[in-house]
Structures are given as C-alpha cells and as structure tokens.
Amino acid sequence: MDVSVIVPLFNEDESLRELYEWIERVMRENNLSYEVIFVDDGSTDDSWKVISELSSEHPEVRGIKFRRNYGKSPALYCGFERAEGDVVITMDADLQDSPDEIPELRRMIVEDGYDLVSGWKMNRSKGDPLSKTIPTKLFNATARKVSGIHNLHDFNCGLKAYRRDVVKNIEVYGEMHRYIPYLAKNAGFSKIGEKRVHHQARKHGKSKFMGWNRFVNGYLDLLSLWFLNSFGLKPMHVFGFVGTLMFIIGFIAAVVVGANKLYCLASGVPARLVTDSPYFYIALTMMILGTQLFVAGFLGELISRNSQERNNYQIEKVI
C-alpha cells in the first residue's frame, strides 16, 4: 500500500464526508493505493455514524472508536499501530489541512529520502485567532532550541508525512503529538524536513485546541520530553547525583557544627547547644532531602523498567 492517512477527530461529523471525498479524489488522480484510518476520540456527535457509513461504502476506510476522550496523542498512537502504508500521512479532520499536499509530501519521503516531513502552515492569520497564533510562535521557538531541530517552523502542524518505520518505532503518549519530530530524532530518524502547506479557514464548528492552556501545557510537555530523553532511562543519574551532593554538603555542615562544639569544649570556651544553631537544622534538612532524592532515583529506575500500561486505551469499536 502506498499511503495510510490517519485522521484523529473529536466531534467533526460535518466535515468527515467532504474530507474523505477530497482524499479519494487526490489518490485517484495520482494513482496511489491507500487507506484512511479515522480515529474517533470519544465524539459525542454523529462522527462514528458517518465513519461507519463511509466504511460500508468504501473499502479504503477504516475506523477506531474510543470509549471516551483521551486526546490526540493516543488517537495517533492507535492509528500508527494499524497503519499499513509505506508512507503514513497524518492530518486534522477540520478541513484546514489540504489533501492536495499529500502527493508532494509522499514524494519527499520516497524520492528525497526524508524520514519525516512536517507541514509549515501558511496564512495562519486568516484562519486562527491571536490566542492561538501568538502562543504557537513562542512555543515553536522554544521547541527548536530544546530539540535541536532548527529547520522546523511549525512543530504542532497536524499535516505530516512519515516513513513507515518511523511510526512503528516511536511511542506517542500523553500530549506528545506536538513533539513527534523530536521523538523521531531521539529514535534515530535524523533526516527531518519541512514543506510549506496551505492553511485553510475552518468551515464547521470551532477549534478544540485554543487558548493559553495549550501554550502552558506545551512547555510542560517539552520539559518532560527533554528530561525523559536525557534521564528517562537512567533517572538515578540526576536524582542520585543531586541527592548524593545534597547529602554530602549536609553531612559536611553537620561535621563542622559538631567539630566547632568539640573545639569549644576542649578549649574551655562556653558554647551554646548544637541544637541552638540554625546550621544544624539546615545540615539535617539537606541530609534528609538528599536521602529522599536518592531513593526517588532508585524508585524511578524500577518504574522505568516495569511500566507496561502507558498506552492501554479502551477501544469500543474497530472497523
């Protein structure tokens, strides 16, 4: 199969049929074999009904329905698991991503040898409010700096193309869909490109991903990914080091306080009780915190080796 198109969605029943017809036209014009996998992320409208109808009419349509809303990353994860195409395309269901971009995205993967090609949405000002565009610009600047992928301008663009090996070797969970290029880079897929794509105004409903909360969550997710990439497999390296350092400093401080007390006693100089010194409590606190951090690193090692339920989602139906 040439192409798998994965479409995560939540309450987009008005646009699904038009989107599929658009994809179908593009695929036929370019003589490409394909499948379209709609992942219904717990929609409360008639989205699954439309998907079922499309599946009965077109053998290329497949569907996955979650029992509840999990988010975009879980939807992509389940879609990636079932994708069979040599090239995997992801796109949003709101008709803002143009299927006309698919042939060129595929060509960049197949002929130019890219592992991943991310879209860079043009004309955002025509379709998105400032509450979405301003946080996006700030977020992308930070993501480029942290990830080291300096040629990407729009990490969060839903329109992306992947070599099949990429989606089978990365794990998208939580809200990490924003950082799939970073995940791919960490997995060893370093040839990452970008293509300018046309960004259209939303035709139906309103965006599900607006406001400053996505901006804050984006930074928290980026920090988590950086930490996991740097220390996730070896949490003892950071917790153990910081914990040991704090314990040593606290121990040395306690020794200094005790030695000062012994010196005063040996010299016959009146000295206050050790427990009257604030340095004693500072030293004791640092030793306790150091021990706790060391234990946290040890527990982190155990958890990282035994986490098996991270991507266990309740799927109600599959077609």
C-alpha positions as a Markdown table, in Angstrom:
| # | Residue | x | y | z |
|---|---|---|---|---|
| 1 | Met | 0.0 | 0.0 | 0.0 |
| 2 | Asp | 1.3 | 3.4 | -0.9 |
| 3 | Val | -0.2 | 5.7 | 1.7 |
| 4 | Ser | -2.0 | 5.4 | 5.0 |
| 5 | Val | -3.9 | 8.6 | 6.0 |
| 6 | Ile | -4.6 | 8.8 | 9.7 |
| 7 | Val | -7.2 | 11.3 | 10.8 |
| 8 | Pro | -7.7 | 11.8 | 14.6 |
| 9 | Leu | -11.0 | 13.6 | 15.3 |
| 10 | Phe | -13.4 | 14.8 | 18.0 |
| 11 | Asn | -16.9 | 15.9 | 17.1 |
| 12 | Glu | -16.2 | 16.6 | 13.4 |
| 13 | Asp | -19.3 | 14.9 | 11.8 |
| 14 | Glu | -19.9 | 17.8 | 9.5 |
| 15 | Ser | -16.6 | 17.6 | 7.7 |
| 16 | Leu | -15.7 | 13.9 | 7.5 |
| 17 | Arg | -17.5 | 13.0 | 4.3 |
| 18 | Glu | -16.2 | 16.0 | 2.5 |
| 19 | Leu | -12.7 | 15.3 | 3.7 |
| 20 | Tyr | -12.8 | 11.7 | 2.6 |
| 21 | Glu | -14.1 | 12.6 | -0.9 |
| 22 | Trp | -11.3 | 15.1 | -1.2 |
| 23 | Ile | -8.7 | 12.5 | -0.2 |
| 24 | Glu | -10.2 | 9.9 | -2.5 |
| 25 | Arg | -10.0 | 12.4 | -5.5 |
| 26 | Val | -6.4 | 13.2 | -4.8 |
| 27 | Met | -5.4 | 9.5 | -4.5 |
| 28 | Arg | -7.2 | 8.5 | -7.7 |
| 29 | Glu | -5.6 | 11.4 | -9.7 |
| 30 | Asn | -2.2 | 10.3 | -8.6 |
| 31 | Asn | -2.8 | 6.5 | -9.0 |
| 32 | Leu | -2.0 | 5.7 | -5.3 |
| 33 | Ser | -3.2 | 2.8 | -3.3 |
| 34 | Tyr | -4.3 | 4.0 | 0.1 |
| 35 | Glu | -6.3 | 3.6 | 3.3 |
| 36 | Val | -7.9 | 6.2 | 5.5 |
| 37 | Ile | -8.0 | 5.5 | 9.2 |
| 38 | Phe | -10.4 | 7.7 | 11.2 |
| 39 | Val | -9.8 | 7.6 | 14.9 |
| 40 | Asp | -12.8 | 8.9 | 16.8 |
| 41 | Asp | -11.6 | 10.2 | 20.1 |
| 42 | Gly | -14.8 | 9.7 | 22.1 |
| 43 | Ser | -17.0 | 12.0 | 20.0 |
| 44 | Thr | -20.5 | 12.9 | 21.3 |
| 45 | Asp | -21.9 | 13.8 | 17.9 |
| 46 | Asp | -22.6 | 11.6 | 14.8 |
| 47 | Ser | -18.9 | 11.3 | 13.8 |
| 48 | Trp | -18.9 | 7.5 | 14.3 |
| 49 | Lys | -22.1 | 7.1 | 12.3 |
| 50 | Val | -20.5 | 9.0 | 9.4 |
| 51 | Ile | -17.4 | 6.9 | 9.7 |
| 52 | Ser | -19.4 | 3.7 | 9.6 |
| 53 | Glu | -21.3 | 4.8 | 6.6 |
| 54 | Leu | -18.1 | 5.7 | 4.8 |
| 55 | Ser | -16.6 | 2.3 | 5.7 |
| 56 | Ser | -19.6 | 0.5 | 4.2 |
| 57 | Glu | -19.4 | 2.5 | 1.0 |
| 58 | His | -15.6 | 2.5 | 0.6 |
| 59 | Pro | -13.3 | -0.4 | 1.5 |
| 60 | Glu | -10.4 | 2.0 | 1.9 |
| 61 | Val | -12.0 | 3.5 | 5.1 |
| 62 | Arg | -11.1 | 2.1 | 8.5 |
| 63 | Gly | -12.2 | 3.3 | 11.9 |
| 64 | Ile | -11.3 | 3.2 | 15.5 |
| 65 | Lys | -13.7 | 4.5 | 18.2 |
| 66 | Phe | -12.5 | 5.3 | 21.8 |
| 67 | Arg | -15.0 | 4.8 | 24.6 |
| 68 | Arg | -14.1 | 8.2 | 25.9 |
| 69 | Asn | -12.0 | 11.2 | 25.0 |
| 70 | Tyr | -8.3 | 10.5 | 25.5 |
| 71 | Gly | -6.6 | 13.2 | 23.4 |
| 72 | Lys | -4.8 | 13.5 | 20.1 |
| 73 | Ser | -1.7 | 11.6 | 21.0 |
| 74 | Pro | -3.5 | 8.4 | 22.0 |
| 75 | Ala | -5.5 | 8.6 | 18.7 |
| 76 | Leu | -2.3 | 8.9 | 16.7 |
| 77 | Tyr | -0.7 | 6.1 | 18.6 |
| 78 | Cys | -3.6 | 3.7 | 17.8 |
| 79 | Gly | -3.6 | 4.8 | 14.2 |
| 80 | Phe | 0.1 | 4.3 | 13.8 |
| 81 | Glu | -0.3 | 0.8 | 15.2 |
| 82 | Arg | -2.7 | -0.2 | 12.4 |
| 83 | Ala | -1.2 | 1.7 | 9.5 |
| 84 | Glu | 0.0 | -0.5 | 6.6 |
| 85 | Gly | 1.1 | 2.1 | 4.1 |
| 86 | Asp | 4.7 | 2.6 | 3.1 |
| 87 | Val | 4.2 | 6.3 | 3.8 |
| 88 | Val | 1.9 | 7.5 | 6.7 |
| 89 | Ile | 0.2 | 10.9 | 6.5 |
| 90 | Thr | -1.5 | 12.5 | 9.5 |
| 91 | Met | -3.9 | 15.3 | 9.1 |
| 92 | Asp | -6.7 | 17.0 | 11.1 |
| 93 | Ala | -10.4 | 16.4 | 10.3 |
| 94 | Asp | -11.5 | 20.0 | 10.2 |
| 95 | Leu | -10.6 | 20.6 | 6.5 |
| 96 | Gln | -7.9 | 23.1 | 7.4 |
| 97 | Asp | -5.3 | 20.7 | 6.2 |
| 98 | Ser | -5.4 | 20.2 | 2.4 |
| 99 | Pro | -5.2 | 16.6 | 1.0 |
| 100 | Asp | -3.8 | 18.2 | -2.2 |
| 101 | Glu | -0.5 | 18.3 | -0.3 |
| 102 | Ile | -0.3 | 14.5 | 0.1 |
| 103 | Pro | 1.4 | 13.6 | -3.3 |
| 104 | Glu | 4.3 | 16.1 | -2.7 |
| 105 | Leu | 4.7 | 15.0 | 0.9 |
| 106 | Arg | 4.9 | 11.4 | -0.2 |
| 107 | Arg | 7.4 | 12.3 | -2.9 |
| 108 | Met | 9.7 | 13.9 | -0.4 |
| 109 | Ile | 9.7 | 10.7 | 1.7 |
| 110 | Val | 10.0 | 8.3 | -1.2 |
| 111 | Glu | 12.3 | 10.2 | -3.6 |
| 112 | Asp | 14.2 | 12.7 | -1.4 |
| 113 | Gly | 14.7 | 10.2 | 1.4 |
| 114 | Tyr | 13.3 | 12.1 | 4.3 |
| 115 | Asp | 12.2 | 10.1 | 7.4 |
| 116 | Leu | 9.7 | 12.7 | 8.4 |
| 117 | Val | 8.3 | 15.8 | 6.7 |
| 118 | Ser | 6.4 | 18.3 | 8.7 |
| 119 | Gly | 4.0 | 20.9 | 7.3 |
| 120 | Trp | 4.5 | 24.6 | 7.9 |
| 121 | Lys | 1.1 | 26.3 | 7.7 |
| 122 | Met | 0.9 | 29.4 | 5.7 |
| 123 | Asn | -1.7 | 32.1 | 6.0 |
| 124 | Arg | -2.4 | 31.3 | 9.7 |
| 125 | Ser | -3.6 | 34.9 | 10.3 |
| 126 | Lys | -6.6 | 34.3 | 8.0 |
| 127 | Gly | -7.9 | 31.3 | 10.0 |
| 128 | Asp | -6.7 | 31.4 | 13.5 |
| 129 | Pro | -7.2 | 34.0 | 16.4 |
| 130 | Leu | -4.3 | 35.7 | 18.1 |
| 131 | Ser | -4.9 | 33.5 | 21.2 |
| 132 | Lys | -3.7 | 30.6 | 19.0 |
| 133 | Thr | -1.0 | 32.2 | 16.8 |
| 134 | Ile | 1.0 | 34.1 | 19.4 |
| 135 | Pro | 1.5 | 31.1 | 21.7 |
| 136 | Thr | 2.3 | 28.9 | 18.7 |
| 137 | Lys | 5.1 | 31.2 | 17.6 |
| 138 | Leu | 6.6 | 31.3 | 21.1 |
| 139 | Phe | 6.2 | 27.6 | 21.5 |
| 140 | Asn | 7.9 | 26.8 | 18.2 |
| 141 | Ala | 10.9 | 29.0 | 19.0 |
| 142 | Thr | 11.4 | 27.2 | 22.3 |
| 143 | Ala | 10.9 | 23.7 | 20.7 |
| 144 | Arg | 13.6 | 24.5 | 18.1 |
| 145 | Lys | 16.0 | 25.5 | 20.7 |
| 146 | Val | 15.4 | 22.5 | 23.0 |
| 147 | Ser | 15.1 | 19.8 | 20.4 |
| 148 | Gly | 18.0 | 21.0 | 18.2 |
| 149 | Ile | 15.7 | 20.7 | 15.1 |
| 150 | His | 16.3 | 24.2 | 13.8 |
| 151 | Asn | 14.7 | 23.8 | 10.3 |
| 152 | Leu | 11.2 | 23.3 | 11.6 |
| 153 | His | 8.9 | 26.3 | 12.0 |
| 154 | Asp | 5.7 | 24.6 | 13.0 |
| 155 | Phe | 6.1 | 21.6 | 15.3 |
| 156 | Asn | 2.4 | 21.4 | 16.0 |
| 157 | Cys | 1.2 | 21.2 | 12.4 |
| 158 | Gly | -1.2 | 18.2 | 12.1 |
| 159 | Leu | -0.2 | 17.6 | 8.5 |
| 160 | Lys | 2.9 | 15.4 | 8.5 |
| 161 | Ala | 4.3 | 12.6 | 6.4 |
| 162 | Tyr | 6.4 | 9.7 | 7.8 |
| 163 | Arg | 8.3 | 6.8 | 6.6 |
| 164 | Arg | 6.5 | 3.7 | 7.9 |
| 165 | Asp | 9.5 | 2.7 | 10.0 |
| 166 | Val | 9.2 | 5.9 | 11.9 |
| 167 | Val | 5.7 | 5.5 | 13.2 |
| 168 | Lys | 6.4 | 1.9 | 14.1 |
| 169 | Asn | 9.4 | 2.9 | 16.3 |
| 170 | Ile | 8.2 | 5.9 | 18.2 |
| 171 | Glu | 5.8 | 6.0 | 21.2 |
| 172 | Val | 3.3 | 8.8 | 21.2 |
| 173 | Tyr | 1.5 | 9.2 | 24.6 |
| 174 | Gly | 0.0 | 11.8 | 26.8 |
| 175 | Glu | 0.1 | 15.0 | 24.7 |
| 176 | Met | 3.4 | 14.3 | 23.0 |
| 177 | His | 1.9 | 14.7 | 19.5 |
| 178 | Arg | 3.4 | 18.2 | 19.4 |
| 179 | Tyr | 6.9 | 16.7 | 19.6 |
| 180 | Ile | 6.8 | 13.9 | 17.1 |
| 181 | Pro | 9.8 | 15.3 | 15.2 |
| 182 | Tyr | 11.7 | 15.3 | 18.5 |
| 183 | Leu | 10.6 | 11.8 | 19.3 |
| 184 | Ala | 11.7 | 10.7 | 15.8 |
| 185 | Lys | 15.1 | 12.3 | 16.2 |
| 186 | Asn | 15.6 | 10.6 | 19.6 |
| 187 | Ala | 14.7 | 7.3 | 17.9 |
| 188 | Gly | 17.5 | 7.7 | 15.4 |
| 189 | Phe | 15.5 | 9.2 | 12.4 |
| 190 | Ser | 17.5 | 12.3 | 11.8 |
| 191 | Lys | 16.5 | 13.3 | 8.2 |
| 192 | Ile | 13.6 | 15.6 | 9.1 |
| 193 | Gly | 12.3 | 18.1 | 6.5 |
| 194 | Glu | 9.6 | 20.7 | 6.2 |
| 195 | Lys | 7.1 | 21.7 | 3.5 |
| 196 | Arg | 5.1 | 24.9 | 3.3 |
| 197 | Val | 1.4 | 23.9 | 3.2 |
| 198 | His | -1.8 | 25.8 | 2.6 |
| 199 | His | -3.8 | 26.5 | 5.8 |
| 200 | Gln | -7.5 | 27.0 | 5.2 |
| 201 | Ala | -10.1 | 28.6 | 7.5 |
| 202 | Arg | -12.3 | 26.2 | 9.5 |
| 203 | Lys | -15.6 | 25.5 | 7.7 |
| 204 | His | -17.5 | 23.9 | 10.5 |
| 205 | Gly | -17.6 | 24.3 | 14.3 |
| 206 | Lys | -14.8 | 25.7 | 16.3 |
| 207 | Ser | -11.2 | 24.7 | 17.2 |
| 208 | Lys | -10.8 | 22.2 | 20.1 |
| 209 | Phe | -7.2 | 23.4 | 20.7 |
| 210 | Met | -7.3 | 27.1 | 21.5 |
| 211 | Gly | -6.2 | 29.3 | 24.4 |
| 212 | Trp | -3.2 | 29.8 | 26.6 |
| 213 | Asn | -3.6 | 26.5 | 28.4 |
| 214 | Arg | -2.2 | 24.7 | 25.3 |
| 215 | Phe | 0.7 | 27.1 | 25.5 |
| 216 | Val | 1.5 | 26.2 | 29.1 |
| 217 | Asn | 0.9 | 22.5 | 28.6 |
| 218 | Gly | 3.1 | 22.6 | 25.6 |
| 219 | Tyr | 6.1 | 23.9 | 27.6 |
| 220 | Leu | 5.4 | 21.4 | 30.4 |
| 221 | Asp | 5.4 | 18.6 | 27.8 |
| 222 | Leu | 8.6 | 19.9 | 26.2 |
| 223 | Leu | 10.3 | 19.9 | 29.6 |
| 224 | Ser | 9.1 | 16.4 | 30.3 |
| 225 | Leu | 10.3 | 15.1 | 27.0 |
| 226 | Trp | 13.7 | 16.8 | 27.4 |
| 227 | Phe | 14.1 | 15.3 | 30.9 |
| 228 | Leu | 12.9 | 11.8 | 29.7 |
| 229 | Asn | 15.3 | 11.9 | 26.8 |
| 230 | Ser | 18.2 | 13.0 | 28.9 |
| 231 | Phe | 17.5 | 11.0 | 32.1 |
| 232 | Gly | 14.4 | 8.8 | 31.4 |
| 233 | Leu | 16.3 | 5.6 | 31.1 |
| 234 | Lys | 18.6 | 6.4 | 33.9 |
| 235 | Pro | 16.7 | 8.6 | 36.5 |
| 236 | Met | 19.4 | 7.7 | 39.1 |
| 237 | His | 21.8 | 9.8 | 37.1 |
| 238 | Val | 20.1 | 13.0 | 38.0 |
| 239 | Phe | 18.2 | 12.2 | 41.3 |
| 240 | Gly | 21.1 | 10.1 | 42.6 |
| 241 | Phe | 23.7 | 12.8 | 41.8 |
| 242 | Val | 21.7 | 15.7 | 43.3 |
| 243 | Gly | 20.7 | 13.6 | 46.3 |
| 244 | Thr | 24.3 | 12.5 | 46.9 |
| 245 | Leu | 25.6 | 16.0 | 46.5 |
| 246 | Met | 23.0 | 17.4 | 49.0 |
| 247 | Phe | 23.7 | 14.6 | 51.5 |
| 248 | Ile | 27.5 | 15.3 | 51.3 |
| 249 | Ile | 27.0 | 19.0 | 51.8 |
| 250 | Gly | 24.6 | 18.5 | 54.7 |
| 251 | Phe | 27.0 | 15.9 | 56.3 |
| 252 | Ile | 30.0 | 18.2 | 56.0 |
| 253 | Ala | 28.0 | 21.1 | 57.5 |
| 254 | Ala | 26.9 | 18.8 | 60.4 |
| 255 | Val | 30.5 | 17.8 | 61.0 |
| 256 | Val | 31.6 | 21.4 | 61.0 |
| 257 | Val | 28.9 | 22.3 | 63.6 |
| 258 | Gly | 29.9 | 19.3 | 65.8 |
| 259 | Ala | 33.7 | 20.0 | 65.4 |
| 260 | Asn | 33.1 | 23.6 | 66.5 |
| 261 | Lys | 31.3 | 22.3 | 69.6 |
| 262 | Leu | 34.1 | 19.9 | 70.5 |
| 263 | Tyr | 36.7 | 22.6 | 70.0 |
| 264 | Cys | 34.9 | 24.9 | 72.3 |
| 265 | Leu | 34.6 | 22.2 | 75.0 |
| 266 | Ala | 38.3 | 21.3 | 74.7 |
| 267 | Ser | 39.3 | 24.9 | 74.9 |
| 268 | Gly | 37.1 | 25.7 | 77.9 |
| 269 | Val | 35.1 | 28.2 | 75.9 |
| 270 | Pro | 31.4 | 28.5 | 76.7 |
| 271 | Ala | 29.4 | 27.2 | 73.7 |
| 272 | Arg | 25.7 | 27.0 | 73.1 |
| 273 | Leu | 24.0 | 23.8 | 72.4 |
| 274 | Val | 24.3 | 22.3 | 68.9 |
| 275 | Thr | 20.5 | 22.2 | 68.6 |
| 276 | Asp | 20.5 | 26.0 | 69.1 |
| 277 | Ser | 22.4 | 26.5 | 65.9 |
| 278 | Pro | 20.4 | 27.1 | 62.7 |
| 279 | Tyr | 23.2 | 25.5 | 60.7 |
| 280 | Phe | 22.5 | 22.2 | 62.5 |
| 281 | Tyr | 18.9 | 22.1 | 61.2 |
| 282 | Ile | 20.0 | 23.2 | 57.7 |
| 283 | Ala | 22.5 | 20.4 | 57.6 |
| 284 | Leu | 20.0 | 17.9 | 58.9 |
| 285 | Thr | 17.4 | 19.0 | 56.3 |
| 286 | Met | 19.9 | 18.7 | 53.4 |
| 287 | Met | 20.8 | 15.2 | 54.5 |
| 288 | Ile | 17.2 | 14.1 | 54.7 |
| 289 | Leu | 16.4 | 15.7 | 51.3 |
| 290 | Gly | 19.5 | 14.1 | 49.8 |
| 291 | Thr | 18.4 | 10.7 | 51.0 |
| 292 | Gln | 14.9 | 11.2 | 49.7 |
| 293 | Leu | 16.2 | 12.2 | 46.2 |
| 294 | Phe | 18.5 | 9.2 | 46.1 |
| 295 | Val | 15.6 | 6.9 | 47.0 |
| 296 | Ala | 13.4 | 8.7 | 44.3 |
| 297 | Gly | 16.1 | 8.0 | 41.7 |
| 298 | Phe | 16.1 | 4.3 | 42.7 |
| 299 | Leu | 12.3 | 4.1 | 42.5 |
| 300 | Gly | 12.4 | 5.9 | 39.2 |
| 301 | Glu | 14.8 | 3.1 | 37.9 |
| 302 | Leu | 12.3 | 0.5 | 39.0 |
| 303 | Ile | 9.3 | 2.2 | 37.5 |
| 304 | Ser | 11.1 | 2.9 | 34.1 |
| 305 | Arg | 11.8 | -0.8 | 33.8 |
| 306 | Asn | 8.3 | -2.0 | 34.7 |
| 307 | Ser | 5.8 | 0.5 | 33.0 |
| 308 | Gln | 3.6 | -1.6 | 30.7 |
| 309 | Glu | 0.2 | 0.2 | 30.8 |
| 310 | Arg | 1.2 | 3.6 | 29.4 |
| 311 | Asn | -0.7 | 3.1 | 26.1 |
| 312 | Asn | -3.6 | 0.9 | 27.2 |
| 313 | Tyr | -6.7 | 2.7 | 25.8 |
| 314 | Gln | -10.3 | 1.4 | 25.9 |
| 315 | Ile | -11.3 | 0.9 | 22.2 |
| 316 | Glu | -15.1 | 0.4 | 21.8 |
| 317 | Lys | -15.2 | -0.4 | 18.1 |
| 318 | Val | -12.9 | -1.1 | 15.2 |
| 319 | Ile | -14.0 | -1.4 | 11.5 |
